[in-house]
Amino acid sequence: MYEKASIVPVFLQGKLVNYIALKLDITEYIEKNKQLAQAASVFENTEEAIIITDAQGKLISINSAFTTIYGYSLHEVKGKSLEFLHSGIQDKSFYKNLWNQLVEHGIWKGKLINKTKDGELIPLWSTIKKITNSKGDVVNYTAVQTDLREIETSQAKADYLAYHDSLTGLANRINFEEYLQHALVISKREKAILAVLFIDLDRFKVINDTLGHDIGDEVLKIVASRLQNTLRESDFISRWGGDEFVVILENLASSDDAAVAALKIIQNLQKPLYINKHTLLTTASIGIALYPQNGEDSQTLIKHADSAMYLAKESGKNNFRFYTKELSQNIRHKLNIDMALRNALKNNEFTMLFQPQYLLTTKKIYSAEALIRWHSPLLGTVPPDKFIPIAEENGVITELGYFVFEESCKALKQIQQADIFMQHIAVNVSSLQFKEANLLKNFLDIANKHNVKPSEIEIEITERFIMEHTQANMNILHSFRDHGFKISIDDFGTGYSSMSYLKQLPADTIKIDKSFVDDIVQGSSDNVIIEAIIALSKTLGYMIVAEGIETQKQEEFLTQANCDLGQGYLFSRPVTCKEIIEKFSKG
């Protein structure tokens, strides 16, 4: 033990009679000093970089190994966030996951790619810990980092040979299976969609057997290169031997993304290959399995992707199939619509119908809604609810919108020239088209070209458009109204509880959605909603249109509720401009 002692002599009448010894046990103090000295020695002499930050992540201390590895002195980095070490190789989501794990578990271990003062990228194994006080408050963060450059250099070649295909340089099956297990963990945590694509070349055996393995090897190299150029850098591509390639697609927004990737692969692989004066053709059959729909573990997904690939071969080769037959058909149909849409307008495949809107009190035609119809030579009749969303995705909707607007102006003029009263024609405009800077000017030019007044055109928008990006969209609608256009809010009441919002709308007409009209029965709760919408809209001066009227009972209720206009099969189905003239002409 160690003690601190103070000994004092005691004199009585000049004579030494006693000693008083005051002793303090300082063993613990000495031991702690030794530990501190040892820690300081380790801190300064270890080969691992040690970093200490405050609770806000600002650097307060480093050791000499940090300076050796990174080239920075304490004076240069004190008070800085550690972001200055980030290389950019690991994205924001990586650091977000790191931070979440550190906050939740108090520790994170893993590999970092950082950069030195000179800009060199270095791999480090890092252990980061959260330090808290007795109250549980964070006081510091510490990081211990091991420079992996020497280790990785010595292991790189062995690892490469163990995890890569020697011919193409792609990942091999072992690498693939390990990566897939890791990717599934992340996808599960992030609740993301992942796809496994099993790719098999259709005519490779013929090429290999006829022209020899040397030519066959060159084909495989070109295929590997085309796959790398077709897919994203983040996509994982592997060769399993022979002519089998397997791909992992992560972070997909929907199953459509996997279909688009497969289609691109097929298109690129079917291009001619030029090898040693030979012009060769090979195609690919692709099977797709999705996580979590088709399996939640690696072996199940691989098996299902393989099964889907054989289905693609049986279906004529040079195509792809999803493991789920129904999903495969739906995606293929959607892609067919996408492809056919791009030339449909140029090929005059669209026609216009118009559904009359009538005064409920007099049963006379008042206006009409323009409705586009598509009959494709390849796909047959495609309903609007199938092709309009796809047109919005691929950008065709803008061109389509102008077509509908111009055809509506032409039809309105023909109807008016036939001496039929038509207050206006209602034209649906996609919210995406409103993003066009010159939309208003273009509409005005088209209307003027056909001698149609803006007040004779009613722009129909959805309630959702009003509620999204409120102020910007309000400004757009005000601009249209200032130039004379009428504004109608379609499908009112289906998206939001927005009756209190009515007074702010720059609109002329409110359309009650068909779903409310369908349920008009004695005592239905929808009846009360319809009456409330009509009453409030009337108070604010709006015209009311009820769509989807199919029975006399529905019409009677709406008339009694003081609704202005009706639209539906009871009065008229959607018909051509010519049919409107024939049906409603005074002659």
GUSE-455756 format. One record per residue (C-alpha): residue number from 1; x, y, z. Coordinates in Angstrom, 3 decimals, padded with zeros to 6 digits, always signed. Layout:
[NUM, [X, Y, Z]]
...
***
This chain:
[1, [+000.000, +000.000, +000.000]]
[2, [+000.981, +003.629, -000.346]]
[3, [+000.443, +006.337, +002.257]]
[4, [+001.043, +010.029, +002.706]]
[5, [+002.468, +010.680, +006.191]]
[6, [+003.154, +013.750, +008.316]]
[7, [+005.042, +013.179, +011.653]]
[8, [+005.170, +015.983, +014.223]]
[9, [+007.143, +015.877, +017.580]]
[10, [+005.299, +016.930, +020.723]]
[11, [+007.293, +018.851, +023.432]]
[12, [+006.175, +019.386, +027.000]]
[13, [+008.199, +021.928, +029.063]]
[14, [+010.941, +021.628, +026.509]]
[15, [+011.013, +017.880, +026.702]]
[16, [+010.109, +015.585, +023.762]]
[17, [+007.304, +013.413, +025.059]]
[18, [+005.375, +012.205, +021.944]]
[19, [+005.169, +012.021, +018.182]]
[20, [+001.926, +012.581, +016.265]]
[21, [+001.735, +010.788, +012.909]]
[22, [-001.038, +011.753, +010.432]]
[23, [-001.396, +009.142, +007.729]]
[24, [-003.560, +009.065, +004.560]]
[25, [-004.011, +005.917, +002.421]]
[26, [-003.201, +007.005, -001.162]]
[27, [-002.916, +003.562, -002.732]]
[28, [-005.953, +004.102, -004.976]]
[29, [-004.660, +007.512, -006.068]]
[30, [-001.229, +006.052, -006.961]]
[31, [-002.815, +003.171, -008.889]]
[32, [-005.028, +005.549, -010.848]]
[33, [-002.040, +007.713, -011.712]]
[34, [-000.211, +004.639, -012.955]]
[35, [-003.250, +003.698, -015.082]]
[36, [-003.466, +007.223, -016.478]]
[37, [+000.215, +007.157, -017.310]]
[38, [-000.172, +003.783, -018.982]]
[39, [-003.244, +004.991, -020.900]]
[40, [-001.400, +008.102, -022.026]]
[41, [+001.519, +005.957, -023.152]]
[42, [-000.794, +003.615, -025.066]]
[43, [-002.725, +006.583, -026.516]]
[44, [+000.457, +008.100, -027.911]]
[45, [+002.335, +004.943, -028.902]]
[46, [-000.367, +002.736, -030.403]]
[47, [-000.359, +002.317, -034.181]]
[48, [-004.126, +002.794, -034.311]]
[49, [-005.458, +006.303, -034.820]]
[50, [-007.467, +007.437, -031.774]]
[51, [-009.986, +010.249, -032.051]]
[52, [-011.971, +011.867, -029.240]]
[53, [-014.852, +014.255, -029.922]]
[54, [-017.295, +016.154, -027.747]]
[55, [-021.021, +015.377, -027.547]]
[56, [-021.631, +017.358, -030.745]]
[57, [-019.056, +015.355, -032.701]]
[58, [-016.454, +018.139, -032.737]]
[59, [-012.876, +016.881, -032.514]]
[60, [-011.062, +017.629, -029.235]]
[61, [-008.131, +015.196, -029.171]]
[62, [-006.068, +012.911, -031.420]]
[63, [-002.962, +010.783, -030.941]]
[64, [+000.270, +010.740, -032.912]]
[65, [-000.904, +007.734, -035.001]]
[66, [-003.731, +009.899, -036.332]]
[67, [-001.163, +012.442, -037.505]]
[68, [+000.947, +009.668, -039.058]]
[69, [-002.003, +008.177, -040.954]]
[70, [-003.824, +011.334, -042.007]]
[71, [-001.108, +013.985, -041.979]]
[72, [-003.052, +016.447, -039.786]]
[73, [-001.855, +017.949, -036.481]]
[74, [-004.225, +018.599, -033.574]]
[75, [-003.966, +022.357, -034.225]]
[76, [-005.314, +021.865, -037.777]]
[77, [-008.338, +019.744, -036.868]]
[78, [-009.392, +020.725, -033.334]]
[79, [-013.028, +021.775, -033.215]]
[80, [-013.859, +020.339, -036.649]]
[81, [-016.533, +017.795, -037.514]]
[82, [-015.070, +014.519, -038.797]]
[83, [-016.771, +015.090, -042.161]]
[84, [-013.498, +016.532, -043.477]]
[85, [-012.157, +012.939, -043.486]]
[86, [-015.017, +011.560, -045.630]]
[87, [-013.907, +010.372, -049.047]]
[88, [-017.284, +010.476, -050.763]]
[89, [-017.029, +006.759, -051.536]]
[90, [-019.616, +006.011, -048.860]]
[91, [-022.846, +007.950, -049.374]]
[92, [-025.105, +009.783, -046.946]]
[93, [-027.227, +006.711, -046.301]]
[94, [-024.114, +004.837, -045.113]]
[95, [-023.336, +007.503, -042.509]]
[96, [-027.001, +007.756, -041.570]]
[97, [-027.071, +004.012, -040.820]]
[98, [-023.790, +004.313, -038.924]]
[99, [-025.150, +007.126, -036.783]]
[100, [-028.466, +005.339, -036.114]]
[101, [-026.631, +002.221, -034.904]]
[102, [-024.299, +004.309, -032.734]]
[103, [-027.201, +006.146, -031.115]]
[104, [-029.234, +002.981, -030.608]]
[105, [-026.535, +000.538, -029.499]]
[106, [-023.737, +002.831, -028.333]]
[107, [-021.159, +001.272, -030.660]]
[108, [-020.477, +000.880, -034.386]]
[109, [-017.837, -001.320, -036.028]]
[110, [-017.042, -001.417, -039.694]]
[111, [-014.892, -000.399, -042.606]]
[112, [-014.495, +003.233, -043.615]]
[113, [-012.890, +004.715, -046.701]]
[114, [-011.428, +008.057, -045.609]]
[115, [-009.036, +010.510, -047.221]]
[116, [-005.753, +011.918, -045.949]]
[117, [-004.569, +015.519, -045.992]]
[118, [-002.951, +014.782, -049.378]]
[119, [-006.227, +013.399, -050.760]]
[120, [-005.201, +009.726, -050.686]]
[121, [-008.046, +007.305, -050.053]]
[122, [-007.353, +004.848, -047.256]]
[123, [-009.363, +001.898, -045.908]]
[124, [-009.703, +001.725, -042.130]]
[125, [-011.352, -000.620, -039.689]]
[126, [-013.076, +001.624, -037.210]]
[127, [-014.701, +001.106, -033.813]]
[128, [-016.751, +004.079, -032.643]]
[129, [-018.227, +004.261, -029.151]]
[130, [-020.619, +006.576, -027.378]]
[131, [-019.429, +007.712, -023.899]]
[132, [-022.100, +008.717, -021.368]]
[133, [-022.018, +010.056, -017.807]]
[134, [-023.836, +008.666, -014.775]]
[135, [-027.027, +010.409, -015.879]]
[136, [-026.907, +008.793, -019.304]]
[137, [-026.023, +012.019, -021.114]]
[138, [-023.554, +011.772, -024.013]]
[139, [-020.262, +013.465, -023.131]]
[140, [-017.878, +012.119, -025.771]]
[141, [-017.466, +009.874, -028.789]]
[142, [-014.261, +007.885, -029.328]]
[143, [-013.027, +006.225, -032.487]]
[144, [-010.174, +003.766, -032.867]]
[145, [-009.084, +003.227, -036.482]]
[146, [-006.751, +000.607, -037.945]]
[147, [-005.056, +001.343, -041.276]]
[148, [-005.920, -001.557, -043.590]]
[149, [-003.725, -000.618, -046.544]]
[150, [-000.998, -003.178, -045.961]]
[151, [-003.452, -005.897, -045.018]]
[152, [-005.658, -005.257, -048.025]]
[153, [-002.722, -005.117, -050.411]]
[154, [-001.507, -008.530, -049.297]]
[155, [-004.988, -010.059, -049.344]]
[156, [-006.348, -008.343, -052.445]]
[157, [-005.099, -010.860, -054.957]]
[158, [-006.206, -013.878, -052.918]]
[159, [-009.611, -012.329, -052.274]]
[160, [-010.048, -011.442, -055.914]]
[161, [-009.323, -014.966, -057.078]]
[162, [-011.575, -016.424, -054.392]]
[163, [-014.537, -014.161, -055.141]]
[164, [-014.304, -013.363, -058.853]]
[165, [-014.691, -015.143, -062.160]]
[166, [-011.252, -015.344, -063.763]]
[167, [-012.579, -014.958, -067.333]]
[168, [-014.899, -011.961, -067.072]]
[169, [-013.742, -010.352, -063.838]]
[170, [-017.306, -010.408, -062.512]]
[171, [-018.232, -011.697, -059.062]]
[172, [-018.540, -015.472, -058.800]]
[173, [-021.259, -017.553, -057.150]]
[174, [-019.685, -017.493, -053.673]]
[175, [-019.402, -013.725, -053.821]]
[176, [-022.960, -013.446, -055.100]]
[177, [-024.496, -015.556, -052.345]]
[178, [-022.650, -013.675, -049.602]]
[179, [-023.630, -010.331, -051.069]]
[180, [-027.270, -011.363, -051.492]]
[181, [-027.558, -012.369, -047.833]]
[182, [-026.178, -008.983, -046.803]]
[183, [-028.423, -007.144, -049.297]]
[184, [-031.500, -008.952, -047.956]]
[185, [-030.726, -007.808, -044.422]]
[186, [-030.564, -004.200, -045.614]]
[187, [-033.707, -004.542, -047.744]]
[188, [-035.594, -005.963, -044.787]]
[189, [-034.440, -003.133, -042.538]]
[190, [-035.222, -000.469, -045.147]]
[191, [-038.435, -002.224, -046.297]]
[192, [-037.120, -001.959, -049.856]]
[193, [-037.781, -004.043, -052.958]]
[194, [-034.908, -006.224, -054.252]]
[195, [-034.817, -008.262, -057.451]]
[196, [-032.738, -011.274, -058.508]]
[197, [-032.345, -011.647, -062.289]]
[198, [-031.248, -015.038, -063.610]]
[199, [-029.841, -014.549, -067.130]]
[200, [-029.120, -017.407, -069.533]]
[201, [-027.817, -016.916, -073.092]]
[202, [-030.067, -018.571, -075.660]]
[203, [-027.635, -019.584, -078.442]]
[204, [-024.321, -019.793, -076.618]]
[205, [-023.926, -023.577, -076.857]]
[206, [-024.235, -023.461, -080.668]]
[207, [-021.533, -020.761, -080.870]]
[208, [-019.239, -022.573, -078.438]]
[209, [-019.583, -025.967, -080.128]]
[210, [-019.325, -024.596, -083.676]]
[211, [-016.588, -021.963, -083.392]]
[212, [-014.667, -023.227, -080.368]]
[213, [-014.101, -022.204, -076.765]]
[214, [-011.854, -019.259, -077.659]]
[215, [-014.691, -017.549, -079.518]]
[216, [-017.084, -018.612, -076.775]]
[217, [-014.871, -016.972, -074.151]]
[218, [-014.830, -013.710, -076.145]]
[219, [-018.625, -013.801, -076.322]]
[220, [-018.834, -014.144, -072.542]]
[221, [-016.447, -011.209, -072.049]]
[222, [-018.538, -008.993, -074.337]]
[223, [-021.744, -010.054, -072.572]]
[224, [-020.175, -009.214, -069.204]]
[225, [-019.116, -005.805, -070.514]]
[226, [-022.574, -005.073, -071.929]]
[227, [-024.201, -005.999, -068.622]]
[228, [-021.908, -003.593, -066.787]]
[229, [-022.671, -000.798, -069.255]]
[230, [-026.427, -001.441, -069.136]]
[231, [-026.966, -001.633, -065.381]]
[232, [-026.332, +000.857, -062.591]]
[233, [-022.988, +000.936, -060.813]]
[234, [-024.782, -000.113, -057.622]]
[235, [-026.216, -003.261, -059.240]]
[236, [-024.401, -006.525, -058.430]]
[237, [-023.466, -008.643, -061.475]]
[238, [-022.050, -012.170, -061.271]]
[239, [-021.171, -015.070, -063.545]]
[240, [-021.838, -018.554, -062.250]]
[241, [-020.012, -020.439, -064.987]]
[242, [-020.988, -021.415, -068.513]]
[243, [-023.424, -018.859, -069.915]]
[244, [-025.262, -018.120, -066.648]]
[245, [-025.202, -014.604, -065.222]]
[246, [-027.105, -013.550, -062.095]]
[247, [-027.821, -009.955, -061.076]]
[248, [-029.027, -008.275, -057.871]]
[249, [-031.001, -005.020, -058.193]]
[250, [-031.456, -003.153, -054.896]]
[251, [-033.580, -000.206, -053.715]]
[252, [-036.242, -000.543, -056.408]]
[253, [-039.207, +001.814, -056.296]]
[254, [-041.477, -000.871, -057.773]]
[255, [-041.398, -004.145, -059.685]]
[256, [-041.569, -002.043, -062.856]]
[257, [-037.920, -001.064, -062.325]]
[258, [-036.845, -004.712, -062.554]]
[259, [-038.835, -005.130, -065.767]]
[260, [-037.257, -002.018, -067.298]]
[261, [-033.762, -003.293, -066.394]]
[262, [-034.504, -006.724, -067.893]]
[263, [-035.812, -005.138, -071.078]]
[264, [-032.658, -003.026, -071.428]]
[265, [-030.478, -006.117, -070.958]]
[266, [-032.405, -008.015, -073.644]]
[267, [-032.168, -005.103, -076.082]]
[268, [-028.406, -004.675, -075.589]]
[269, [-027.510, -008.368, -075.661]]
[270, [-029.357, -009.037, -078.932]]
[271, [-027.124, -006.587, -080.819]]
[272, [-024.595, -008.294, -083.161]]
[273, [-021.170, -009.318, -081.796]]
[274, [-018.114, -008.929, -084.044]]
[275, [-015.355, -011.382, -083.112]]
[276, [-012.462, -012.446, -085.379]]
[277, [-014.359, -011.585, -088.562]]
[278, [-017.402, -013.466, -087.284]]
[279, [-020.730, -011.670, -086.916]]
[280, [-022.591, -013.466, -084.157]]
[281, [-026.052, -013.136, -082.681]]
[282, [-027.085, -014.270, -079.234]]
[283, [-030.078, -013.418, -077.095]]
[284, [-030.955, -013.855, -073.439]]
[285, [-033.805, -015.306, -071.414]]
[286, [-034.250, -013.685, -068.002]]
[287, [-036.126, -014.841, -064.914]]
[288, [-036.999, -012.338, -062.183]]
[289, [-037.771, -013.015, -058.520]]
[290, [-038.657, -010.180, -056.144]]
[291, [-038.059, -009.717, -052.443]]
[292, [-040.266, -009.965, -050.461]]
[293, [-043.073, -011.050, -052.832]]
[294, [-041.350, -014.189, -054.150]]
[295, [-039.218, -015.145, -051.163]]
[296, [-037.395, -013.750, -048.157]]
[297, [-034.193, -015.801, -048.200]]
[298, [-031.432, -016.087, -050.770]]
[299, [-031.942, -019.727, -051.791]]
[300, [-035.675, -019.262, -052.380]]
[301, [-035.127, -016.153, -054.490]]
[302, [-032.420, -017.850, -056.577]]
[303, [-034.598, -020.922, -057.123]]
[304, [-037.605, -018.830, -058.150]]
[305, [-035.543, -016.628, -060.483]]
[306, [-034.157, -019.781, -062.100]]
[307, [-037.699, -021.157, -062.538]]
[308, [-038.840, -017.890, -064.096]]
[309, [-035.880, -018.020, -066.502]]
[310, [-036.975, -021.444, -067.778]]
[311, [-040.480, -020.048, -068.196]]
[312, [-038.982, -017.275, -070.357]]
[313, [-037.206, -019.887, -072.496]]
[314, [-040.388, -021.923, -072.874]]
[315, [-042.209, -018.747, -073.938]]
[316, [-039.991, -018.304, -076.993]]
[317, [-036.666, -017.057, -075.532]]
[318, [-035.281, -013.525, -075.861]]
[319, [-037.670, -012.238, -073.197]]
[320, [-038.156, -012.080, -069.446]]
[321, [-040.662, -013.495, -066.992]]
[322, [-041.470, -012.801, -063.376]]
[323, [-041.790, -015.749, -061.013]]
[324, [-045.400, -014.710, -060.390]]
[325, [-047.258, -015.312, -063.626]]
[326, [-049.905, -012.663, -062.983]]
[327, [-047.303, -010.054, -062.104]]
[328, [-045.299, -010.977, -065.184]]
[329, [-048.343, -010.491, -067.397]]
[330, [-049.251, -007.179, -065.770]]
[331, [-045.750, -005.763, -066.109]]
[332, [-045.434, -006.944, -069.682]]
[333, [-048.807, -005.380, -070.498]]
[334, [-047.754, -002.117, -068.887]]
[335, [-044.514, -002.072, -070.865]]
[336, [-046.450, -002.811, -074.056]]
[337, [-048.699, +000.168, -073.330]]
[338, [-045.640, +002.316, -072.663]]
[339, [-044.044, +001.370, -075.981]]
[340, [-047.257, +001.668, -078.007]]
[341, [-048.142, +005.055, -076.480]]
[342, [-045.038, +006.714, -077.869]]
[343, [-046.261, +006.449, -081.482]]
[344, [-050.007, +006.283, -080.931]]
[345, [-050.649, +009.989, -081.443]]
[346, [-048.567, +010.091, -084.614]]
[347, [-050.467, +007.050, -085.912]]
[348, [-053.894, +008.695, -085.258]]
[349, [-054.969, +006.008, -082.807]]
[350, [-056.820, +008.368, -080.446]]
[351, [-060.429, +009.496, -080.790]]
[352, [-062.544, +011.924, -078.769]]
[353, [-065.920, +011.325, -077.158]]
[354, [-068.038, +013.887, -075.342]]
[355, [-070.451, +013.178, -072.496]]
[356, [-073.232, +015.763, -072.262]]
[357, [-073.944, +017.588, -069.015]]
[358, [-077.571, +018.664, -068.602]]
[359, [-079.712, +020.938, -066.454]]
[360, [-081.499, +018.746, -063.936]]
[361, [-084.540, +021.060, -063.845]]
[362, [-085.146, +021.226, -067.617]]
[363, [-083.386, +018.068, -068.828]]
[364, [-081.708, +020.122, -071.582]]
[365, [-078.062, +019.855, -072.650]]
[366, [-075.874, +022.548, -071.115]]
[367, [-072.245, +021.506, -071.620]]
[368, [-070.094, +018.419, -072.231]]
[369, [-066.985, +016.755, -070.866]]
[370, [-064.262, +015.779, -073.356]]
[371, [-063.061, +012.168, -072.975]]
[372, [-060.155, +010.632, -074.863]]
[373, [-060.270, +007.038, -076.112]]
[374, [-057.456, +004.863, -077.471]]
[375, [-057.739, +001.900, -079.771]]
[376, [-054.341, +000.345, -080.469]]
[377, [-053.852, -002.008, -083.449]]
[378, [-051.632, -004.145, -081.226]]
[379, [-053.363, -003.907, -077.829]]
[380, [-056.963, -003.287, -078.762]]
[381, [-059.012, -000.793, -076.746]]
[382, [-057.023, +000.469, -073.753]]
[383, [-059.052, +002.176, -070.976]]
[384, [-057.954, +005.700, -069.932]]
[385, [-057.300, +004.603, -066.349]]
[386, [-054.670, +002.218, -067.774]]
[387, [-052.857, +004.477, -070.240]]
[388, [-053.150, +007.948, -068.643]]
[389, [-050.912, +007.096, -065.606]]
[390, [-048.324, +005.580, -067.959]]
[391, [-048.522, +008.646, -070.223]]
[392, [-047.783, +010.757, -067.156]]
[393, [-044.777, +008.579, -066.316]]
[394, [-043.201, +008.630, -069.785]]
[395, [-043.998, +012.269, -070.616]]
[396, [-046.466, +011.616, -073.443]]
[397, [-049.202, +013.262, -071.343]]
[398, [-048.142, +016.781, -072.405]]
[399, [-048.517, +016.106, -076.119]]
[400, [-051.711, +014.187, -075.403]]
[401, [-053.076, +017.109, -073.391]]
[402, [-052.652, +019.516, -076.293]]
[403, [-054.366, +017.029, -078.611]]
[404, [-057.391, +016.798, -076.285]]
[405, [-057.576, +020.580, -075.907]]
[406, [-057.456, +021.267, -079.650]]
[407, [-059.939, +018.518, -080.545]]
[408, [-062.285, +019.876, -077.867]]
[409, [-062.097, +023.376, -079.364]]
[410, [-062.880, +021.956, -082.827]]
[411, [-065.830, +019.950, -081.500]]
[412, [-067.271, +022.898, -079.570]]
[413, [-067.212, +025.038, -082.688]]
[414, [-068.947, +022.355, -084.778]]
[415, [-071.653, +021.895, -082.148]]
[416, [-072.283, +025.626, -081.907]]
[417, [-072.446, +025.937, -085.713]]
[418, [-075.139, +023.247, -085.686]]
[419, [-077.249, +025.693, -083.634]]
[420, [-076.989, +023.612, -080.441]]
[421, [-076.715, +025.540, -077.194]]
[422, [-073.446, +024.610, -075.510]]
[423, [-072.357, +026.840, -072.650]]
[424, [-068.860, +025.361, -072.531]]
[425, [-066.825, +022.208, -072.963]]
[426, [-064.936, +020.676, -070.019]]
[427, [-061.353, +019.515, -070.646]]
[428, [-059.354, +017.457, -068.148]]
[429, [-055.787, +018.744, -067.709]]
[430, [-053.112, +016.644, -065.978]]
[431, [-051.343, +018.245, -063.031]]
[432, [-048.059, +017.415, -064.779]]
[433, [-049.005, +019.568, -067.764]]
[434, [-049.440, +022.582, -065.489]]
[435, [-045.678, +022.484, -064.926]]
[436, [-045.181, +023.761, -068.470]]
[437, [-044.157, +027.411, -068.348]]
[438, [-046.067, +028.349, -071.546]]
[439, [-049.189, +026.255, -071.004]]
[440, [-051.564, +029.212, -070.615]]
[441, [-050.197, +030.976, -073.732]]
[442, [-050.375, +027.768, -075.769]]
[443, [-053.991, +027.134, -074.724]]
[444, [-054.932, +030.709, -075.588]]
[445, [-053.281, +030.370, -079.012]]
[446, [-055.167, +027.132, -079.742]]
[447, [-058.501, +028.600, -078.623]]
[448, [-057.933, +031.721, -080.746]]
[449, [-056.983, +029.572, -083.745]]
[450, [-060.431, +027.911, -083.629]]
[451, [-062.303, +031.094, -082.696]]
[452, [-063.231, +029.755, -079.264]]
[453, [-063.483, +032.084, -076.284]]
[454, [-061.582, +031.084, -073.105]]
[455, [-064.894, +031.457, -071.224]]
[456, [-066.235, +028.573, -073.319]]
[457, [-063.558, +026.221, -071.989]]
[458, [-063.751, +024.701, -068.516]]
[459, [-060.447, +023.337, -067.213]]
[460, [-061.102, +020.254, -065.087]]
[461, [-058.568, +019.491, -062.375]]
[462, [-058.598, +016.988, -059.543]]
[463, [-059.090, +017.918, -055.931]]
[464, [-055.625, +016.493, -055.243]]
[465, [-054.044, +019.110, -057.538]]
[466, [-055.609, +021.845, -055.414]]
[467, [-054.285, +020.346, -052.203]]
[468, [-050.726, +019.775, -053.445]]
[469, [-048.282, +022.709, -053.418]]
[470, [-051.245, +024.902, -052.562]]
[471, [-049.976, +028.420, -053.206]]
[472, [-048.200, +027.668, -056.483]]
[473, [-051.201, +025.823, -057.876]]
[474, [-053.582, +028.535, -056.687]]
[475, [-051.532, +031.101, -058.598]]
[476, [-051.754, +029.007, -061.782]]
[477, [-055.521, +028.694, -061.490]]
[478, [-055.910, +032.416, -060.831]]
[479, [-053.949, +033.114, -064.025]]
[480, [-056.278, +030.894, -066.056]]
[481, [-059.385, +032.516, -064.554]]
[482, [-057.974, +035.994, -065.155]]
[483, [-057.861, +035.130, -068.872]]
[484, [-061.465, +033.931, -068.886]]
[485, [-061.169, +030.141, -068.465]]
[486, [-063.598, +028.390, -066.129]]
[487, [-062.186, +026.038, -063.489]]
[488, [-063.863, +022.828, -062.364]]
[489, [-062.824, +020.665, -059.419]]
[490, [-063.292, +017.011, -060.419]]
[491, [-063.887, +014.049, -058.067]]
[492, [-064.645, +016.402, -055.181]]
[493, [-064.694, +014.842, -051.712]]
[494, [-062.737, +011.675, -052.596]]
[495, [-059.224, +012.742, -051.650]]
[496, [-059.494, +015.027, -048.653]]
[497, [-061.963, +016.397, -046.141]]
[498, [-061.793, +019.779, -047.796]]
[499, [-065.262, +021.314, -047.516]]
[500, [-063.854, +024.057, -045.294]]
[501, [-061.325, +024.689, -048.046]]
[502, [-063.978, +025.446, -050.646]]
[503, [-064.065, +029.175, -049.969]]
[504, [-060.385, +029.485, -050.984]]
[505, [-060.709, +027.742, -054.349]]
[506, [-060.381, +029.838, -057.528]]
[507, [-063.050, +027.657, -059.144]]
[508, [-066.424, +027.957, -060.910]]
[509, [-067.717, +024.392, -060.730]]
[510, [-067.617, +021.547, -058.227]]
[511, [-068.139, +017.991, -059.519]]
[512, [-069.569, +015.478, -057.063]]
[513, [-067.753, +012.182, -057.573]]
[514, [-069.581, +009.172, -059.003]]
[515, [-068.804, +007.123, -055.867]]
[516, [-071.210, +009.335, -053.876]]
[517, [-073.920, +009.185, -056.551]]
[518, [-073.675, +005.376, -056.749]]
[519, [-074.677, +005.080, -053.099]]
[520, [-077.779, +007.282, -053.224]]
[521, [-080.363, +005.186, -051.382]]
[522, [-082.906, +006.052, -048.757]]
[523, [-081.104, +006.983, -045.542]]
[524, [-077.561, +006.613, -046.976]]
[525, [-074.901, +008.615, -045.123]]
[526, [-073.607, +009.734, -048.534]]
[527, [-076.856, +011.615, -049.072]]
[528, [-076.015, +013.916, -046.191]]
[529, [-072.534, +014.502, -047.630]]
[530, [-073.975, +015.332, -051.058]]
[531, [-076.488, +017.763, -049.535]]
[532, [-073.742, +019.419, -047.482]]
[533, [-071.444, +019.818, -050.519]]
[534, [-074.285, +021.300, -052.583]]
[535, [-075.409, +023.669, -049.812]]
[536, [-071.932, +024.980, -049.091]]
[537, [-071.027, +025.267, -052.786]]
[538, [-074.229, +027.169, -053.492]]
[539, [-073.500, +029.577, -050.676]]
[540, [-070.095, +030.257, -052.236]]
[541, [-071.557, +030.717, -055.714]]
[542, [-070.274, +027.547, -057.389]]
[543, [-072.059, +025.516, -060.066]]
[544, [-072.633, +021.879, -059.034]]
[545, [-072.300, +018.871, -061.358]]
[546, [-073.127, +015.324, -060.254]]
[547, [-071.469, +012.675, -062.411]]
[548, [-072.408, +009.026, -062.854]]
[549, [-076.208, +009.420, -062.792]]
[550, [-077.615, +006.099, -063.998]]
[551, [-081.056, +005.827, -062.398]]
[552, [-084.188, +007.953, -062.134]]
[553, [-083.982, +007.765, -058.341]]
[554, [-080.489, +009.273, -058.317]]
[555, [-081.627, +012.072, -060.624]]
[556, [-084.700, +012.845, -058.469]]
[557, [-082.657, +013.046, -055.276]]
[558, [-080.078, +015.369, -056.834]]
[559, [-082.789, +017.585, -058.307]]
[560, [-084.467, +017.890, -054.904]]
[561, [-081.053, +018.638, -053.329]]
[562, [-080.797, +021.643, -055.678]]
[563, [-077.896, +020.253, -057.759]]
[564, [-077.462, +022.219, -061.016]]
[565, [-076.171, +019.772, -063.597]]
[566, [-076.150, +016.037, -064.143]]
[567, [-073.875, +013.784, -066.158]]
[568, [-074.278, +010.058, -066.714]]
[569, [-075.714, +007.183, -068.722]]
[570, [-079.298, +008.071, -067.748]]
[571, [-079.084, +011.175, -069.990]]
[572, [-076.360, +010.107, -072.430]]
[573, [-073.356, +007.884, -072.752]]
[574, [-070.116, +009.432, -074.065]]
[575, [-070.681, +009.981, -077.796]]
[576, [-068.884, +011.492, -080.765]]
[577, [-069.260, +015.120, -081.795]]
[578, [-071.303, +013.986, -084.788]]
[579, [-073.703, +012.032, -082.554]]
[580, [-074.217, +015.048, -080.278]]
[581, [-075.175, +017.129, -083.330]]
[582, [-077.541, +014.433, -084.587]]
[583, [-079.168, +013.940, -081.177]]
[584, [-079.520, +017.509, -079.960]]
[585, [-079.828, +019.569, -083.163]]
[586, [-083.016, +021.663, -083.200]]
[587, [-083.564, +020.598, -086.765]]
***
